[in-house]
Structure formats: C-alpha cells, structure tokens
Amino acid sequence: MELVMPIVIAFVLSYALVKKVNVFEAFTDGARDGIKTLFNIAPTLIGLIVSVSMLKASGALTAVCDALSPLFSKIGFPSELLPMTILRPVSGGGSTALLNQVLRTSGPDSFVGRCASVIAGSTETTFYAITMYYGAVGIKKIRHTLFASLMADFTAAVIAVVSVKLFY
C-alpha cells in the first residue's frame, strides 16, 4: 500500500517521457486552470456555506421537521430521519453529523440506524454538486436539474426505508 503513490508518480513521469510531454509546463498550466476555476466557483460556494449555517442556526430545520413529521409518520417514515433527509441535499458534513447522532442514539443495528445509513449512502449533496459542477463551467440556468435531483433524493430516502423493512 505504501508504494501505490510512488508507483503512480513513476508511471506518469515515464509515460510523459515516452510521449515527450513537458511535465512541469503541463503541471503549471493545470494549476493555473485550477486557480481560475476556484475563483469562478468561490462566490457560489461561499453563499452555499453561509446559507447552510443560517439554516441550522435559525431553527428553520427543526421547524420544517416538526411540520412534516405527522405526514411522514403516516407513511411509516421515522421522524428521527427527517432532519438528516432534509439536510442531506444541502450539506454533506451536516448530514453526516446527523447520521452520527442517529447512530449514537438509536444504534447502528436498529431500524432507524440502518435506514439512516442507507439514506447516507444513496442520496447526494445536490446543492453542493450543482454549485460545484455548474459553477465550474459557468452554467447559470440549471433548468430542471434541481427539481429532478431533489425528487431523486426524496425517492432514495423513501426506498431506503422500504428496503430496510423488506430485507431486515
């Protein structure tokens, strides 16, 4: 395992020598392009981070979960999973913290713990992905991407609960 990176570096340098590529120039061009990309996506990324922080600090997440809890409990969706399910498309770090909280309180082998684990593995940080990928290439109009992605996240969360009920 310790030799993986030196082997990869040796392979890349050998390949560059065979193809007669100026490695240093290619590296500096890539670094220059990376910095340009960073400056292009920084404003939207900063806005997303501030928005997530405000969502958590304002208590809006708790209010939304309290409002949706009766509806979701009627379809058999555990109310303990609502905060994580709502926050997952917005913040990977925040939803991981909520996953850890669910696993600590309910246990990893409980129904809720298993559902939370499946949700964490089958949903996406939608807003982050759209911000990063679309921002990197300068796309301003996301059209139906957000709606379709959020519907996919919702479907994944519901199917996670159904799957855990079926298989465990």
Secondary structure, DSSP 8 states (H G I E B T S, - for coil): -TTHHHHHHHHHHHHHHHHT--HHHHHHHHHHHHHHHHHHHHHHHHHHHHHHHHHHHHTHHHHHHHHHHHHHHHTT--GGGHHHHHHTTT-HHHHHHHHHHHHHHH-TTSHHHHHHHHHHHH---HHHHHHHHHHHHT----TTHHHHHHHHHHHHHHHHHHHHHHH-
